[in-house]
Structure formats: C-alpha cells, structure tokens
Amino acid sequence: MAEKTNTIFRALDRKAAAVTEFTMRQYRTKLSTWVVLIVGFLVISILLLFYVDGMQQGYESIDNDGDSADWDGDGYPTGQERVYGTDPYSADSHPGLLVPPVEPDPPEKWIDEDDFDWNSTPGAGQTISVGYDDDGDCNREDRTDSQKDSNDNNIPCDVVLQGPIELVSEGFTVEADNFVDEDPDDAAYAKEAIHRASILAIGKLGFVFIIGIFVPLFLATGLIRDEMSSGTMHYMLSKPIARTEVFLYRILGYLGIVWPYLAILVFISAIVTGLAGPSDSFFRFSDFGIWLSVLFAAMLATLVYGMLFCFFGVLWRYGVILAIPFAAWELGMALLSMGVPESSILRFSVIGWSLTIIDSAAMLVWPDLDIFIQMGLWGGGGDGTGLFGSSIEGAVPLNYFSSKPGLGNFSPFVSMLISTIVLLVQAAALWLVGGLIFKGKEIE
C-alpha cells in the first residue's frame, strides 16, 4: 500500500514538474513576457529615483517659535533672554547687564533647540506625559507654577498625549505647556518622514498595485485560454492529468517567473533605501521587516490576481475585458484603504487584505509610527507656545500612506495572519471554480 501511494505521488510530481517547466519555458521565450517585466522594472526604478532625489534634497530647519530673532536689537536672541528672565523687547534689559555678564548666543543656537522628546507609547484611553523642556525657557525661575503648567496636568513643563492612541483620528490630542517642544528639528523629521512615506508608497502602489495587478493581467489571463485557442492544450490533456491539475500547474509555472522577479525588485529597493535613507550608520537595516512584508503581500496578491485573471480567461475568450474593470475597482480600493482603512467595503477586495499586511508590519517595525506622525502634524509652525497649527514637511504624506490595520482591535500580528489566511482562501476558491469552469469547456 505504501509503495502504491509513493507511486501515485511520484506520478503527480512528474506531471506537476512537466507542466510547470513547460509553462516557464513558454514565458521565457515570449517577447511579451520580457516587455511586461521590463516595464515593471522601469516603474519601480522611477519610483526609486524619486525617492533618492527626495533623500538628496536639503530640508531647511526653520525657527518655529521666533526665539532666534533679536527683536530689541541688543545682540541677544529672544530665547536666551527668556532663559535669563530679561525683557526680549527692551534694549535696556539683557543678560549682558547681569552680574557676572553673559555673552550673547549665536542666533543659530536657538533653531531646533527644543526637539521632540517622545519616549513612550500610551495604551488606549491613557494620558501620558512624554515631552520635556530641553532649552529651559519654560522652567526658568521667574515663572510661576501656573505659568509652567498651562496644560493643567500638575506636571510642569511637559507635553501630554491624550488617547486613545489606537484611534488617532478619533479624539487623539496633544497638549503642551508653554515653551515646550516649540522648535523641533524640522530637517531631521522631514527626512525620516519622507523616507518612511516613500517606502510605504513604493510598497503599496508600486509593488502590490502596479506590479501585483498588471503583471498578472498580461501574463495570467491567457494562461489557459491561449492554449485552448491554439489547440496545444490537447497535448497536455492527452496525458492522464485532470484539468484542475493543469490549471494549478500552469499557475505554478506563472509563479515560478513572477515570484523570483518580485524578490529581485524588492531586494534592489531594500538596498537603495537602506543606503540612501537617514541613518547613523552606513546602511539602514531596520527597514528590512517592512520590505519583507511588501514582498510577502505582493506574492500573495500576484497569486490571487493570477488565479482570478486566469479564471477570467477560461470563462471568456476575451477575459482581459473582464479583468480591466476589476483592476479599476482594485485601484479605488487601494486609494480608499489609505484614506478610510476601517471601511468594511475593503473586505470585498484583494488589495485591501494585501495592504493590511504592510500596514501591520509597519506597526511592528516602527512602533513609534503613530506618535511620530502626530509629532509632525502638531509641531510645524509656531506662536512661541508649543501649540502649533501647521505641519512639518513629510508628515502629511506619511499620514496618508500609513494606515491602521482595519480589522478592529486585533494586534498587528493577528491582523497580518488573518489577511494571509483570507488571501490563501481566495486563491484556493478561485482555483476550484476556475478548474470546474475549465472542465466544462470544449477545446478547439
């Protein structure tokens, strides 16, 4: 019995290997295959060029709170006068008149002098103090306790995050005491924010959407249909092999071309962003987890889309006409997932589940992502009090391309696991339905 079982599995292995190898050989000899793969490579290359250009640009740090200016013309910046308690608007009052006299600071010392100090992540519903007065202009001796605690949390000179952190768009607030974190390092923030936003944009739109949909659209739609129309399918079916097996093995041949192609492109992207991204070392290794999630999500997307478009090709001679409206639907779902990730309609798309994998990985690799976004949205322009109305460069695109996994209160890891299972179930269902349709088709 065991020998008979082994014989059956060896026969299946031989059939799978033969059809898969034949399919891959067909792809390699078709000009259209290379055109599609080269176009995909060019698209990712252009996105990476935009990224490198963004990383090479200089991002100017500005004086958000105006304390580098010498309003009274006495040679002392406003920030220095605040620290020493002199009047920044009177030339007759400055630290040089103190005993002993104080030398004036260079104005640039009072740009980026009170950067963000966010060192912990609050849980749902919590309020937590996370910012500090780095430059001393809040905590100086001549200020009263009430002046030092303008946010009324009984902690002088701090910044408060008030949750729930998991639902940033629903009631998350930042309240600062006067003169705390009022002049962040704009240039450092902008580079980090643009770096993260670029990775998410390239991963979501470049790989999962553009590569994930359009490569299967051109490579998988005719996977069965072309062989049925040309009559070569007769040669495959002349062997003792079920049509559902042919359907599956043809898809395996398609994946044998597409998945290594994706791996190469993602590896190149990871190397480019690792070398060009902001880092204290030669290479930024910390983002590899994001790129692995991009590769995994793109592989699952190309699997499901490949099954779907192959099914369309079996269903109708002009299956590509069915596939194009579906691709438009998926584009709409991709844009919706970055604006309203909790929308229930996303559950009726492939790309919604695929992008959840990347969003979940972003929360795991960058655990400070929510706070980091809020820092930039809150801290970009100033009135000298630490309560700002504009954002730092890079915060808005990062806020757009990053989304909370829209699967309720599940953890990022569980959200990633659920999305993976759903995509695999979708692929299996499409294989079964496509195989049944193929069984009922007459070969020309």
C-alpha positions as CSV (number, residue, x, y, z in Angstrom):
1,M,0.0,0.0,0.0
2,A,2.8,2.4,0.9
3,E,4.6,1.6,-2.3
4,K,1.4,2.3,-4.3
5,T,0.9,5.6,-2.5
6,N,4.5,6.6,-3.3
7,T,4.0,5.7,-6.9
8,I,0.9,8.0,-7.1
9,F,2.8,10.9,-5.5
10,R,5.8,10.4,-7.8
11,A,3.4,10.5,-10.8
12,L,1.8,13.7,-9.5
13,D,5.3,15.2,-9.0
14,R,6.3,14.3,-12.5
15,K,3.1,15.8,-14.0
16,A,3.4,18.9,-11.9
17,A,7.1,19.4,-12.9
18,A,6.4,18.8,-16.6
19,V,3.6,21.2,-16.9
20,T,5.3,23.8,-14.7
21,E,8.5,23.6,-16.5
22,F,6.7,23.8,-19.9
23,T,4.9,26.9,-18.8
24,M,8.0,28.6,-17.6
25,R,9.8,27.8,-20.8
26,Q,6.9,29.3,-22.7
27,Y,7.2,32.5,-20.7
28,R,10.9,32.8,-21.2
29,T,10.6,32.5,-25.0
30,K,7.8,35.1,-25.4
31,L,8.8,38.7,-26.1
32,S,5.6,39.9,-24.4
33,T,6.8,38.4,-21.1
34,W,10.0,40.4,-21.2
35,V,8.2,43.6,-22.2
36,V,5.9,43.3,-19.2
37,L,8.7,42.5,-16.8
38,I,10.9,45.3,-18.1
39,V,8.1,47.8,-17.8
40,G,7.5,46.8,-14.2
41,F,11.2,47.2,-13.5
42,L,11.2,50.7,-15.1
43,V,8.2,51.7,-13.0
44,I,9.9,50.7,-9.7
45,S,13.2,52.3,-10.9
46,I,11.4,55.6,-11.5
47,L,9.8,55.5,-8.0
48,L,13.2,54.8,-6.5
49,L,14.7,57.7,-8.4
50,F,12.1,60.0,-6.9
51,Y,13.0,58.6,-3.5
52,V,16.7,59.1,-3.9
53,D,16.1,62.6,-5.2
54,G,14.0,63.3,-2.1
55,M,16.7,62.0,0.2
56,Q,19.3,64.1,-1.5
57,Q,17.4,67.4,-1.1
58,G,18.3,69.6,1.8
59,Y,15.4,70.2,4.2
60,E,15.8,73.5,6.0
61,S,15.3,73.8,9.7
62,I,13.4,76.9,10.5
63,D,12.9,78.9,13.7
64,N,9.4,77.8,14.5
65,D,9.0,79.9,17.6
66,G,10.9,83.0,16.6
67,D,13.3,82.9,19.6
68,S,16.5,83.2,17.5
69,A,15.4,86.7,16.5
70,D,16.8,89.8,18.3
71,W,13.6,91.9,18.5
72,D,15.1,94.7,20.5
73,G,18.4,94.9,18.8
74,D,20.5,94.4,21.9
75,G,22.5,91.5,20.4
76,Y,20.8,88.8,22.5
77,P,18.4,86.2,20.9
78,T,14.9,86.2,22.4
79,G,15.3,82.6,23.6
80,Q,18.4,83.5,25.6
81,E,16.7,86.5,27.2
82,R,13.7,84.3,28.2
83,V,16.1,81.8,29.9
84,Y,17.7,84.6,31.9
85,G,14.5,86.4,32.6
86,T,15.3,89.7,30.8
87,D,12.9,91.6,28.6
88,P,13.4,90.5,24.9
89,Y,11.6,93.6,23.7
90,S,13.7,96.2,25.6
91,A,17.3,97.1,24.6
92,D,17.9,98.2,28.2
93,S,17.3,94.7,29.6
94,H,19.5,91.8,28.5
95,P,21.8,89.2,30.1
96,G,24.9,91.3,29.5
97,L,23.8,93.6,32.3
98,L,23.7,90.7,34.8
99,V,26.5,90.0,37.3
100,P,28.5,88.3,36.0
101,P,27.6,89.4,32.5
102,V,26.5,86.7,30.0
103,E,27.9,86.6,26.4
104,P,25.3,86.6,23.6
105,D,24.5,83.3,22.0
106,P,24.7,82.9,18.2
107,P,21.2,83.0,16.7
108,E,21.5,79.5,15.2
109,K,21.7,78.1,18.7
110,W,18.0,78.9,19.1
111,I,16.9,77.0,16.0
112,D,16.0,73.3,16.7
113,E,16.8,73.9,20.3
114,D,13.8,72.1,21.8
115,D,13.3,68.9,19.8
116,F,10.7,66.3,20.5
117,D,11.2,64.0,23.5
118,W,8.6,61.3,22.9
119,N,9.9,58.2,24.7
120,S,6.9,56.0,25.3
121,T,3.7,54.9,23.7
122,P,0.4,55.2,25.6
123,G,-2.2,52.5,25.6
124,A,-5.8,53.0,24.7
125,G,-7.6,55.7,26.8
126,Q,-4.4,56.7,28.6
127,T,-3.0,60.2,29.1
128,I,0.8,60.3,29.4
129,S,3.5,62.9,29.7
130,V,6.1,62.4,27.1
131,G,7.8,65.8,26.2
132,Y,10.2,68.0,28.2
133,D,11.6,71.5,28.2
134,D,15.1,71.0,26.7
135,D,16.1,74.6,26.4
136,G,14.9,75.9,29.8
137,D,12.7,78.7,28.6
138,C,9.7,77.1,30.3
139,N,11.3,76.1,33.5
140,R,13.1,79.4,34.3
141,E,12.9,80.6,37.9
142,D,10.9,83.8,37.3
143,R,7.9,81.9,36.0
144,T,5.1,80.9,38.4
145,D,3.9,77.3,38.8
146,S,0.7,78.0,36.9
147,Q,2.7,79.5,34.0
148,K,4.8,76.4,33.9
149,D,1.7,74.1,33.8
150,S,-0.6,75.7,31.2
151,N,-2.0,72.3,30.2
152,D,-3.2,71.8,33.9
153,N,-1.9,68.2,34.4
154,N,0.0,69.1,37.6
155,I,3.4,68.4,35.8
156,P,5.4,71.5,35.0
157,C,6.9,72.0,31.5
158,D,5.8,68.8,29.7
159,V,3.8,67.6,26.7
160,V,0.8,65.4,27.1
161,L,-0.6,62.8,24.7
162,Q,-4.3,62.1,25.3
163,G,-5.5,58.9,23.7
164,P,-6.9,56.6,22.5
165,I,-3.6,56.2,20.6
166,E,-5.1,53.3,18.6
167,L,-7.6,55.7,17.1
168,V,-5.6,58.7,16.2
169,S,-8.2,60.2,14.0
170,E,-10.9,59.9,16.8
171,G,-10.0,62.3,19.6
172,F,-6.3,62.0,19.9
173,T,-4.9,65.3,21.2
174,V,-1.5,66.8,22.1
175,E,-1.3,69.5,24.8
176,A,1.9,71.2,25.7
177,D,2.9,73.6,28.4
178,N,4.1,77.0,27.1
179,F,7.6,76.9,25.5
180,V,8.0,73.1,25.5
181,D,9.0,71.3,22.3
182,E,8.2,74.5,20.4
183,D,11.2,74.3,18.0
184,P,11.8,70.8,16.7
185,D,14.5,69.7,14.3
186,D,12.5,70.2,11.1
187,A,15.2,68.8,8.7
188,A,15.7,65.6,10.6
189,Y,12.0,65.0,11.0
190,A,11.3,65.7,7.3
191,K,13.9,63.2,6.1
192,E,12.7,60.4,8.3
193,A,9.1,61.1,7.5
194,I,9.7,61.2,3.7
195,H,11.8,58.0,3.9
196,R,9.0,56.1,5.7
197,A,6.3,57.5,3.4
198,S,8.3,56.6,0.3
199,I,8.8,53.0,1.4
200,L,5.1,52.6,2.1
201,A,4.2,54.3,-1.2
202,I,6.5,52.2,-3.2
203,G,5.4,49.0,-1.4
204,K,1.7,49.7,-1.7
205,L,1.3,51.4,-5.0
206,G,4.4,50.2,-6.8
207,F,4.5,46.6,-5.8
208,V,1.1,45.5,-4.6
209,F,-0.9,47.6,-7.0
210,I,1.1,48.2,-10.2
211,I,3.2,45.1,-10.2
212,G,0.6,43.0,-8.3
213,I,-2.2,43.7,-10.8
214,F,-0.7,44.5,-14.2
215,V,1.8,41.7,-14.3
216,P,-0.9,39.0,-13.8
217,L,-3.2,40.9,-16.1
218,F,-0.8,40.4,-19.0
219,L,0.8,37.1,-18.0
220,A,-2.0,35.1,-16.4
221,T,-5.2,36.0,-18.4
222,G,-4.2,33.9,-21.4
223,L,-2.5,31.1,-19.4
224,I,-5.2,28.6,-20.2
225,R,-7.2,30.5,-22.9
226,D,-4.3,30.8,-25.3
227,E,-3.6,27.1,-25.2
228,M,-7.3,26.3,-25.7
229,S,-7.5,28.7,-28.7
230,S,-4.3,27.4,-30.4
231,G,-5.1,23.8,-29.9
232,T,-1.9,23.0,-27.9
233,M,-4.0,22.2,-24.8
234,H,-4.7,18.8,-26.5
235,Y,-1.1,17.8,-25.9
236,M,-1.3,18.5,-22.2
237,L,-4.7,16.7,-21.8
238,S,-3.6,13.7,-23.8
239,K,-1.8,12.5,-20.7
240,P,-3.7,11.1,-17.6
241,I,-4.0,14.5,-15.9
242,A,-7.1,16.3,-14.6
243,R,-8.0,19.7,-15.9
244,T,-8.0,21.1,-12.4
245,E,-4.4,19.9,-12.1
246,V,-3.5,21.6,-15.4
247,F,-5.0,24.8,-14.1
248,L,-2.9,24.6,-10.9
249,Y,0.3,23.6,-12.5
250,R,0.0,26.4,-15.1
251,I,-0.4,28.9,-12.3
252,L,2.7,27.3,-10.6
253,G,4.7,28.0,-13.8
254,Y,3.5,31.6,-13.8
255,L,4.5,32.0,-10.2
256,G,7.9,30.4,-11.0
257,I,8.5,33.5,-13.2
258,V,6.8,36.2,-11.2
259,W,7.8,35.5,-7.6
260,P,11.6,35.5,-8.3
261,Y,11.1,38.7,-10.3
262,L,9.3,40.3,-7.3
263,A,12.1,39.1,-4.9
264,I,14.8,40.7,-7.1
265,L,12.9,44.0,-7.3
266,V,12.2,44.2,-3.6
267,F,15.8,43.3,-2.8
268,I,17.0,46.1,-5.1
269,S,14.5,48.5,-3.4
270,A,15.7,47.5,0.1
271,I,19.3,48.1,-0.9
272,V,18.6,51.5,-2.4
273,T,16.5,52.7,0.6
274,G,19.0,51.2,3.1
275,L,21.9,53.1,1.6
276,A,20.1,56.4,0.9
277,G,17.8,56.5,4.0
278,P,18.6,58.6,7.1
279,S,20.8,56.6,9.4
280,D,23.7,56.9,11.8
281,S,25.5,54.0,10.1
282,F,26.5,53.2,6.6
283,F,23.3,51.1,6.0
284,R,19.9,51.2,7.5
285,F,19.0,47.6,8.4
286,S,15.9,48.4,10.5
287,D,13.5,48.6,7.4
288,F,14.1,45.1,6.2
289,G,11.0,43.9,8.0
290,I,8.9,46.3,6.0
291,W,10.4,45.2,2.7
292,L,9.8,41.5,3.7
293,S,6.1,42.4,4.3
294,V,6.0,44.2,0.9
295,L,7.4,41.1,-0.8
296,F,5.0,38.7,1.0
297,A,2.0,40.9,0.3
298,A,3.0,41.3,-3.4
299,M,3.5,37.5,-3.7
300,L,0.0,36.8,-2.3
301,A,-1.5,39.5,-4.5
302,T,0.0,38.1,-7.6
303,L,-1.1,34.6,-6.6
304,V,-4.8,35.7,-6.1
305,Y,-4.8,38.0,-9.2
306,G,-3.2,35.3,-11.2
307,M,-5.9,32.8,-10.3
308,L,-8.6,35.4,-10.9
309,F,-7.4,36.6,-14.3
310,C,-6.7,33.0,-15.4
311,F,-10.2,32.2,-14.4
312,F,-11.5,35.2,-16.5
313,G,-9.5,33.8,-19.5
314,V,-11.1,30.4,-19.1
315,L,-14.6,31.9,-18.6
316,W,-14.5,34.0,-21.8
317,R,-12.2,34.3,-24.8
318,Y,-11.8,38.0,-24.1
319,G,-11.2,37.6,-20.4
320,V,-9.0,40.7,-20.3
321,I,-12.1,42.8,-20.9
322,L,-13.4,41.4,-17.6
323,A,-10.1,41.9,-15.9
324,I,-9.7,45.6,-16.7
325,P,-12.9,46.8,-14.7
326,F,-11.7,44.7,-11.8
327,A,-8.3,46.4,-11.9
328,A,-10.1,49.8,-11.8
329,W,-12.1,48.6,-8.8
330,E,-8.9,47.5,-7.0
331,L,-7.3,50.9,-7.7
332,G,-10.3,52.5,-6.0
333,M,-9.9,50.1,-3.1
334,A,-6.2,50.9,-2.8
335,L,-6.9,54.6,-2.5
336,L,-9.8,54.0,-0.1
337,S,-7.5,51.8,2.1
338,M,-5.1,54.7,2.6
339,G,-7.9,57.1,3.5
340,V,-10.5,55.0,5.3
341,P,-8.7,51.8,6.2
342,E,-11.5,50.7,8.5
343,S,-14.1,50.7,5.7
344,S,-16.0,47.4,5.5
345,I,-16.1,47.5,1.7
346,L,-12.3,46.8,1.6
347,R,-13.1,43.3,2.7
348,F,-14.5,42.7,-0.8
349,S,-11.2,43.4,-2.5
350,V,-7.9,41.6,-2.8
351,I,-5.8,44.7,-2.4
352,G,-7.5,45.7,0.9
353,W,-6.3,42.4,2.5
354,S,-2.8,42.7,0.9
355,L,-2.2,46.3,2.1
356,T,-3.3,45.2,5.6
357,I,-0.2,43.0,5.7
358,I,2.0,46.0,5.0
359,D,0.2,48.3,7.5
360,S,0.5,45.6,10.2
361,A,4.2,45.2,9.5
362,A,4.7,49.0,9.7
363,M,3.2,49.0,13.2
364,L,5.6,46.2,14.2
365,V,8.8,47.6,12.6
366,W,8.0,51.2,13.5
367,P,6.2,51.0,16.9
368,D,6.5,54.8,17.2
369,L,4.7,55.4,13.9
370,D,1.5,56.9,15.4
371,I,3.4,59.2,17.7
372,F,5.9,60.1,15.0
373,I,3.1,61.2,12.7
374,Q,1.4,63.3,15.4
375,M,4.7,65.0,16.2
376,G,4.9,66.2,12.6
377,L,1.2,67.2,12.2
378,W,1.3,69.1,15.5
379,G,4.7,70.6,15.6
380,G,5.5,72.5,12.4
381,G,4.7,76.2,12.8
382,G,4.7,78.3,15.9
383,D,3.4,81.1,18.0
384,G,6.0,80.5,20.7
385,T,3.8,78.5,23.0
386,G,4.3,75.0,21.7
387,L,0.7,74.8,20.3
388,F,1.2,74.9,16.5
389,G,-1.2,75.0,13.6
390,S,0.8,73.7,10.6
391,S,2.8,70.5,10.0
392,I,6.4,69.7,9.4
393,E,7.3,68.6,5.8
394,G,6.8,64.9,5.3
395,A,4.1,64.5,8.0
396,V,1.1,64.7,5.7
397,P,2.3,62.2,3.0
398,L,3.3,59.8,5.8
399,N,-0.1,60.2,7.4
400,Y,-1.7,59.4,4.1
401,F,0.3,56.3,3.1
402,S,0.3,54.8,6.6
403,S,-2.9,53.3,7.9
404,K,-4.1,51.4,10.9
405,P,-4.9,47.8,10.0
406,G,-8.7,48.0,9.7
407,L,-9.5,44.7,11.5
408,G,-11.0,46.0,14.7
409,N,-9.0,45.6,17.9
410,F,-6.7,42.8,16.7
411,S,-3.0,43.2,17.2
412,P,-0.8,43.9,14.1
413,F,0.5,40.3,14.1
414,V,-3.0,38.8,14.2
415,S,-4.2,41.2,11.5
416,M,-1.4,40.0,9.3
417,L,-2.2,36.4,10.0
418,I,-5.9,36.9,9.2
419,S,-5.1,38.7,6.0
420,T,-2.8,35.9,4.9
421,I,-5.4,33.2,5.5
422,V,-8.1,35.2,3.7
423,L,-5.9,35.7,0.6
424,L,-5.0,32.0,0.5
425,V,-8.7,31.0,0.8
426,Q,-9.5,33.4,-2.1
427,A,-6.8,31.8,-4.2
428,A,-8.0,28.3,-3.4
429,A,-11.6,29.2,-4.1
430,L,-10.6,30.7,-7.5
431,W,-8.6,27.6,-8.4
432,L,-11.6,25.3,-7.6
433,V,-14.1,27.5,-9.5
434,G,-11.7,28.0,-12.4
435,G,-11.0,24.3,-12.6
436,L,-14.7,23.5,-12.7
437,I,-15.3,26.0,-15.5
438,F,-12.3,24.6,-17.4
439,K,-13.7,21.1,-17.1
440,G,-16.8,22.2,-18.9
441,K,-15.0,23.9,-21.7
442,E,-14.6,22.4,-25.1
443,I,-11.1,22.5,-26.5
444,E,-10.9,24.0,-30.0
